[in-house]
Amino acid sequence: MRQAIFSFTIAILATTGCSKPAVTVPTTAPTTSTDKPVSGPFTDQELKQFAALNPIDTHTHFYQSSPAFMAMLQRLNLHVIDILVTHTPDQKELETEKSQALEFVHSSEGRAILCTTFNPFPYAQPGFFRKTIGQINRDFDHGAIAVKIWKNIGEQVRDAKGDYVMPDDPVFEPIYKDITAHNKTLIAHVADPNTIWEAPNKDAADYSYYTAHPEWYMYNRPKAPSKEAILVARDHLLEKNPNLRVVGAHLGSMEADFAQLSRHLDRYPNFAVDVAARMPYIVMRPRVDIINFINKYQDRLIYATDNGLASNANAADVAQRLEKSYAFDWRFLATSDTLVYRGHTVRGLALPLPILQKLYHRNAVQWFPGVVSDSN
């Protein structure tokens, strides 16, 4: 489900990130830049330019089939990866979600494809990994191209002693080996933003999100691992499985520290990150710094949103809202237009076309084989 958009503090804005190589700031002219703030849905000309990228959103949660919503995907020439998430130990809930997602995928006329997941809560039961691998392989047979592990590993699932089960627990290793053997991709969303390890702050934009989900709030919780400990376990997974493609969701959960993110991308060649629900951290960074970062890691960054469509939502309204968000992201990445974001005036990055093609399409094809058919 779609995460809350996180607030920005002076500390985040002041964080120093990637190294600053002596590069010429790239320019491109998909549209004419303007000093007047631009907003709203795509213009006809913008839509033509966006659609020409054959864009792929690699992180969505769409669980409803709707003609209005499908028309939006068609108009934007947009392909998506529809991701399952295990919210609770209830296997029936996961199966219901899978049924809704598959209905969406099958009605999308090839514009959506499934990323499956598994229920980690019964990890200690006899035959867990065999049963789980069987379920995953059946999903592969039905077209799934990836598997997601979620933050419940590291933040919810516990062993008999009350210790939290981590992403590199040996019980999951056969599953990772199976994903590798099938040439599929692991999406890893482990560890949440820093806020959940900090004292409650009612002024934080995401405060209500965690009060509504206390199972994800780790501050002062007995035996709770630190965020860093969870990421170290994720890194151990990368080291033990060098042939497994791993995409770290949400900038690899390192959104507030681009220097840390850079070190990870340098160290682990089997690791890429999506930008789902973390575009704010990109938008609010100094313009030259983020251009240099994207230029350096242009093969390891994948466009994604974390957009969602619940089974009971008004699909037409959601489609209109999401088109505006896709338009904002594109304007920020592709043009030098003036934009207003959460009260801040920012200028688009005007990334060159070859980098835009990687962010929106080629990197997704590279890191998620099968995401689109050869004809797309």
SVG drawing of the C-alpha trace seen along z (x, -y; Angstrom):
<svg xmlns="http://www.w3.org/2000/svg" viewBox="-15 -33 51 63">
<polyline fill="none" stroke="black" stroke-width="0.4" points="0.0,0.0 1.1,-3.5 3.4,-4.8 3.0,-8.3 5.2,-11.0 7.7,-12.0 8.5,-15.4 11.9,-17.1 14.0,-18.4 17.0,-20.7 19.2,-17.7 17.9,-15.9 18.3,-19.0 21.8,-19.5 22.9,-15.8 25.9,-15.6 25.5,-12.7 27.4,-11.5 30.7,-12.6 30.8,-15.5 32.7,-14.6 33.6,-17.4 30.8,-16.8 29.0,-19.2 25.4,-19.5 23.4,-17.8 20.7,-19.6 17.9,-18.5 14.9,-20.2 11.8,-17.9 9.8,-21.0 10.4,-24.7 11.3,-25.7 9.3,-28.3 9.6,-30.5 5.9,-30.2 5.2,-27.2 3.8,-24.3 1.2,-21.8 -1.7,-19.6 -2.0,-16.7 0.1,-16.3 -0.4,-18.6 -0.8,-16.9 2.9,-17.6 4.2,-16.5 2.1,-13.3 3.6,-12.5 7.1,-12.9 6.4,-10.9 4.7,-8.0 7.6,-7.9 9.8,-6.7 7.8,-3.5 7.6,-4.2 7.5,-1.4 6.5,-1.9 8.2,1.0 6.5,0.6 2.7,0.4 -0.1,2.0 -3.2,2.1 -5.9,4.4 -9.0,3.4 -9.8,3.7 -11.6,0.6 -12.1,-0.7 -11.2,-4.2 -8.0,-3.1 -7.0,-0.9 -7.7,-3.9 -5.2,-5.9 -2.5,-3.3 -3.2,-3.1 -3.1,-6.9 0.2,-7.1 1.6,-4.1 2.5,-2.9 3.5,0.6 3.6,1.5 4.8,4.2 1.9,5.1 3.4,6.1 1.8,8.3 2.4,7.5 1.9,9.8 0.3,7.5 -0.6,10.1 0.0,13.8 -3.4,14.6 -2.7,16.6 -6.2,16.0 -5.7,12.3 -2.6,12.8 -4.6,15.1 -7.4,12.5 -4.9,9.9 -3.3,12.1 -6.6,12.9 -7.4,9.1 -3.9,8.4 -4.1,11.2 -7.5,10.0 -6.0,6.6 -3.0,8.1 -5.1,10.3 -7.4,7.4 -4.5,5.0 -3.9,6.2 -0.2,6.8 0.4,3.5 0.8,5.1 2.8,8.0 2.9,9.6 5.5,9.5 4.6,12.2 5.5,12.6 5.3,15.1 4.1,15.3 7.1,15.3 5.2,15.6 5.1,19.4 8.8,19.7 9.5,22.1 6.8,24.6 8.0,27.9 8.3,27.8 8.1,24.0 10.6,23.5 9.4,26.3 5.8,25.1 6.9,21.5 9.1,22.4 6.2,24.4 3.9,21.4 6.5,19.1 7.2,21.4 3.5,21.7 3.3,17.9 6.3,18.0 4.4,20.4 1.6,17.9 3.8,15.1 5.3,13.5 8.7,12.0 9.8,11.1 9.3,11.8 9.1,9.2 10.3,9.5 8.7,6.8 9.5,5.0 7.6,7.6 11.0,9.4 13.0,7.5 10.1,5.5 7.4,8.0 8.3,11.7 9.9,13.1 11.3,16.4 10.4,18.4 12.7,16.2 11.1,13.0 14.1,12.0 13.3,10.5 13.8,12.7 16.1,10.9 16.4,10.9 19.5,13.1 18.0,15.8 19.2,19.2 15.5,20.3 15.1,18.0 18.2,19.0 16.6,21.8 14.0,19.3 16.7,16.9 18.5,19.7 15.3,20.7 14.6,17.1 18.1,17.0 17.7,20.4 14.6,19.1 16.4,15.9 13.8,13.8 14.4,10.7 14.1,10.1 12.5,6.8 13.6,6.0 11.7,3.5 13.3,4.0 13.6,1.3 11.4,-1.8 12.4,-5.5 14.3,-6.7 11.2,-8.1 10.0,-4.8 13.2,-4.5 12.8,-8.0 10.8,-9.5 7.1,-10.3 6.8,-13.6 3.2,-14.7 4.5,-17.3 6.0,-14.6 4.0,-14.1 4.0,-10.4 3.0,-10.4 -0.5,-9.2 0.7,-6.4 2.7,-4.8 0.1,-5.5 -2.3,-3.6 0.2,-0.8 2.0,-0.4 3.3,3.0 5.8,1.0 6.9,-1.5 10.2,-0.3 11.1,-3.2 11.9,-1.8 10.5,1.6 12.2,4.4 14.7,6.3 13.9,4.2 16.8,4.2 18.1,0.9 17.5,-0.2 21.2,0.3 21.1,3.9 18.3,4.7 20.2,3.2 23.4,5.1 21.3,8.3 20.1,7.2 23.7,6.6 24.6,10.1 21.9,11.4 23.5,9.6 26.9,11.0 25.6,14.6 23.7,14.4 26.0,12.6 24.0,13.9 20.7,12.8 19.3,9.5 18.1,7.5 16.2,4.2 16.1,2.2 12.7,0.6 12.4,-3.1 16.0,-4.0 17.0,-0.8 15.7,-2.4 18.7,-4.8 16.8,-7.8 18.1,-10.2 21.8,-9.4 22.9,-9.5 26.5,-8.9 25.5,-5.6 23.4,-4.7 26.4,-5.5 28.7,-3.2 26.2,-0.4 25.8,-0.8 29.6,-0.8 30.0,2.3 27.2,4.5 27.0,5.0 23.8,7.2 22.0,4.3 19.8,1.5 17.2,-0.7 13.8,-2.0 12.7,-5.5 9.2,-4.5 7.6,-7.0 11.1,-8.6 10.9,-11.2 10.6,-13.9 14.1,-13.1 15.3,-13.6 13.3,-16.7 14.5,-18.5 18.2,-17.8 20.5,-20.5 20.0,-20.4 23.6,-19.9 24.2,-17.3 21.2,-15.1 22.1,-15.5 25.6,-14.3 24.2,-11.4 21.8,-10.3 24.5,-10.7 26.9,-8.5 24.4,-5.8 22.2,-6.0 22.3,-2.2 21.2,-1.4 18.2,-3.7 14.7,-2.6 11.6,-4.7 8.8,-3.6 6.0,-5.3 4.4,-2.9 1.1,-4.1 -1.9,-2.1 -5.5,-1.3 -7.5,0.4 -10.3,2.8 -12.9,0.4 -11.5,-2.8 -13.0,-5.2 -10.8,-4.2 -11.6,-7.2 -10.7,-9.6 -7.5,-7.7 -6.6,-7.6 -6.8,-11.4 -4.7,-11.9 -2.1,-9.5 -1.8,-11.1 -0.9,-14.4 1.7,-12.7 3.3,-11.0 3.3,-14.4 5.0,-16.1 7.7,-13.4 8.3,-13.6 8.5,-17.4 11.0,-17.3 13.2,-14.7 12.9,-15.7 12.4,-19.5 13.9,-22.7 10.4,-24.0 9.7,-25.7 7.7,-23.5 6.2,-24.0 6.5,-21.1 5.2,-21.2 5.6,-25.0 9.1,-24.9 9.9,-26.2 12.2,-23.9 13.6,-23.6 13.5,-20.5 16.6,-18.5 16.4,-18.5 18.1,-15.1 19.3,-14.1 17.2,-11.7 19.6,-8.6 19.4,-8.9 15.6,-9.3 15.3,-6.2 17.3,-4.3 15.3,-5.5 11.9,-4.9 12.5,-1.8 15.9,-0.2 16.9,0.3 13.5,1.9 14.1,4.3 17.6,5.1 16.7,5.7 13.3,7.3 13.6,9.6 10.2,10.2 8.7,7.0 7.5,6.2 7.2,8.4 9.7,8.2 7.1,6.3 6.9,3.4"/>
</svg>
